[in-house]
Amino acid sequence: MPISTNLPQETIMPDLPEQVQTMPLTDSTSSIASLPMYYPTSALLSDWPEQYMRARYRPTPPVDPSILASMKIVGSIGYAPNLHNRKRNQVPYKFSRNKGPKSNSNENSTGKNEDGIAVHVPWRYRKMEIKYSKLGMDDFDYDQYNRTSFSGLDMSLPNSYCNPMLQMFYYVAPLRALMMSHLCEREFCLVCELGFLFHMLDVSMGQGIPCHASNFLRAFRTIPEASAMSLTLSDQDNRAKINFALKIQSWNRFVLQQLHTETLEERVSAEGRPPSVPEAPQEALTEDSQASQPAEVQVPEEKAIVIDGKTIECQDKREFSPVADIFGSHTVSVNRCTRCNHEIHKETTSLLVNLSYPEFNSDSSPGSIPFSSVVERSMSLEQTRQAWCDSCTRYQPIEQWRRYKKLPNILAMNCGLDSAQDVKFWRHQFEILLTEVRDKLKKEEGEKKEAEGKYGSEERENRFPDRVTPSLTTGSPSTPSKRYPENSAPQSQGRPCRYGNACSRSDCRFWHPGRDGGEGQQPVHVLSLLDQTMEYSWVPLGMRAKLNENGTVSLSDISKAELEEGVEDDSGVIYDLVGVVSHICDPRYPDKNNLVACIKVGPSYHVQAKVSSVSHWYLFNDISIQPIAPEEAVWFPCGWKTPCVMYWQRRQLPQEIQSLGPVNPITADVFGEDKSLAQRGRKRITFTPLTADEMPGEGDLVAMDAEFVNLHQEEAEIRSDGTRTTIKPSHKSVARITCIRGQGPLEGTPFLDDYISTQEQVVDYLTQFSGIKPGDLDANFSQKHLTTLKSTYVKLRYLVDKGVKFVGHGLKNDFRVINMTVPMSQLIDTVHLFHMSHNRMVSLKFLAWHFLKLKIQSVTHDSIEDARTALALYQKYCQLKASGDLVMELQNLYEAGKKAQWKVPGEEEEE
């Protein structure tokens, strides 16, 4: 029963927990925000102690000492040139060895050479790397690398490391005239191929398109001696392990000797007997050197005279060739036995000089030695070797030296620098030169300050009105123009520097506590000053040479002031520097070392390029050509630019050399000989040769087509976004060339249908597109009209020189693979005739179907059919243009193409 009380109160009940509405996991309409937030009463695991929550910033890495050394303080801000050894506005941090990314031990990330000098290679000196689009070379803008009228050389071919030397040969005017005037019947002749290449460079002037040296390199690879001397490279060779400096010097020596041998002339010497086969450049009589020399033809007559009891044997082993007239020096090599005084005098022709540097010892410095003295020592080098003596009939110490009877017109010079001692000597000479310059400027600056303190600035100018303080602020290639930094400049106690001991300027003129006498200053290596100026160089731009009566040569440097006004007189002849090939090696990227050439281009080349008649220096780096100052040619910053080859030219060449000009050796006779290399004979004749009265002339039409095979496949990469970039285009070789008459009674009849023999391995015959089958290019199995490339090449060159107009489809690509440059006015390409701007190019197959109602290329391509079709399309184009219906027909062409998806109805498009 209920209980009643006098003080009734409401019963206190426990609070019930709030009921939260449940939410099924499958409910996609409820708001997640309706879920309550959990507030714990204890500390969470993420609540770290206060000592672990303090702000700690990563310490700033120390600034590069080379930056501090060249820093200039303006106000509270320091300015220094960008060394380009790291990305802009980024500071790299060093990680521990166990954590973070590991650095590549093969890459010098600091960009310093072995002396600790910061190295920065300017962009124009770096190895050119091009990534083509899907259109290959057709849409590549070469103007961004070359804004001159001259043509560069493509670097995608194997063995293209010799491009700088090919440019050097081309701009030696007498050699260019000699090569372009030569033509012989040898299939692989370097002189002929150089002449063809020089003709391409002539025609390419002003077009802005680089040339290809593929035919020259093809002939070069066929020389067994070149392969034996490791002068030929493959794409698989590691560039980081190749010493290009020594290789290009060996290439220079070998090619000069090869050109000399291929142009030997049958002249008669003064004694009435023909000259003998040339001997090797070195005159060493050791057993090893004799084994490496080629076999010599003994001279029928030898002179032996006795002077003062000494037997002297005279031998004339000179060689006569047009190349020797340009590069050769008439020398007498003297070999004398130290025991019996028996002497042998050999008259030879030397084509180049190998520089020999004095021995360098850090303990006993040789001091300052002019560059001309090193050349003089190398030209008349005296040495003693163990060799065979015919008089003593045993091996004896033989003294060897060389005397000159005639100096060369072009002095070719290999710089050597193949040993550490030679490199140290070279750097030591630059150190001496730069130290003298720095001390001289420091002294003149001190005199200037003393004059300012004694007389005041205005009175000083009145007392010394003509004094000009020299400056080293001439244009720097890699850093902004600035004054030379000094190692240390002792300052007297004066106005204190606002930065105190924290000041990093090495040339600060304010007083620093504790730095009396330059203490605490960070020294700057004197060789690092080469990156800031080109005004001073150990190598001169000119030398004066005098041939003494005793056969020795005396040389002296010519200063810049005397260089322009110097004339040849009794004091000697003047040699001007006309070309330098240098090796570029960036310590950060050892696999991207390359060779460049600084060449002085003469007035005749500028006149040919239709510019002013002047001489100017240019930097040739494959496809890149940049004008430079003369001082940059002899600017050799130690660490990344090393000279390899130098060419010096006499200022006053002999009249017979100076008057040399190119003479076209190609005549109509090249069509007279029509021999096939196929041993099994031809199955049928596919062309009718030209007769004497059918020779095409200027303006005549010739339809042409060519087919190719692949020697190397294309190298490409596909990026993450799906775009395809061509790293290296495919290397093609011409396999068939067809030319058809464009007018006359035999119009449309081929007069040239040659299959080109090749000795190189073909990786893809491209039979579907070329119609070439395995065996067609092999003389043992082919039943086609098989010829050499040179035989067909000279026929095309004759047509080009005559001004013939070529009609074809894609002629630009055809002549590029053939390795021939044709003026644009002589090309009539149906690709461009039937093309509307901002639209795609139309194939020959679709054009033939649309305009001519012909179906071609059904199974394979045939060059005769393609050439005839191109000729018919050009005739159709002329009809449409004459009637005024061309624009309308082009619109109809593109409408029909889009409707048919650019496929010939009834046939599948072959790709």
URBEL-V448340 format. One record per run of one state. SS is the DSSP state (a for helix, b for strand, c for the rest). FROM is the first residue (numbers start at 1). TO is the last residue. Records with the same first field share a line. If there is no record, write none. Layout:
SS: FROM-TO ; FROM-TO
This chain:
c: 1-31 ; 35-49 ; 53-64 ; 70-71 ; 75-76 ; 80-111 ; 113-117 ; 119-122 ; 126-131 ; 134-135 ; 137-141 ; 145-145 ; 147-152 ; 154-159 ; 171-172 ; 181-189 ; 204-210 ; 212-213 ; 222-223 ; 229-238 ; 242-243 ; 263-263 ; 265-267 ; 269-273 ; 275-286 ; 293-302 ; 308-309 ; 317-320 ; 328-328 ; 338-342 ; 351-352 ; 355-370 ; 380-382 ; 390-393 ; 407-409 ; 415-419 ; 456-456 ; 464-495 ; 497-499 ; 503-510 ; 512-525 ; 532-541 ; 548-552 ; 558-559 ; 566-568 ; 570-571 ; 587-588 ; 602-602 ; 609-615 ; 622-623 ; 629-629 ; 634-640 ; 651-654 ; 659-667 ; 672-691 ; 695-700 ; 713-714 ; 719-723 ; 729-730 ; 742-749 ; 757-763 ; 765-766 ; 771-785 ; 788-788 ; 802-804 ; 809-810 ; 819-823 ; 834-843 ; 852-862 ; 884-885 ; 900-911
a: 32-34 ; 50-52 ; 65-69 ; 123-125 ; 142-144 ; 160-170 ; 173-180 ; 190-203 ; 214-221 ; 224-228 ; 239-241 ; 244-262 ; 287-292 ; 322-327 ; 371-379 ; 420-455 ; 457-463 ; 500-502 ; 526-531 ; 560-565 ; 603-608 ; 630-633 ; 655-658 ; 668-671 ; 692-694 ; 767-770 ; 789-801 ; 811-818 ; 824-826 ; 830-833 ; 844-851 ; 863-883 ; 886-899
b: 72-74 ; 77-79 ; 112-112 ; 118-118 ; 132-133 ; 136-136 ; 146-146 ; 153-153 ; 211-211 ; 264-264 ; 268-268 ; 274-274 ; 303-307 ; 310-316 ; 321-321 ; 329-337 ; 343-350 ; 353-354 ; 383-389 ; 394-406 ; 410-414 ; 496-496 ; 511-511 ; 542-547 ; 553-557 ; 569-569 ; 572-586 ; 589-601 ; 616-621 ; 624-628 ; 641-650 ; 701-712 ; 715-718 ; 724-728 ; 731-741 ; 750-756 ; 764-764 ; 786-787 ; 805-808 ; 827-829
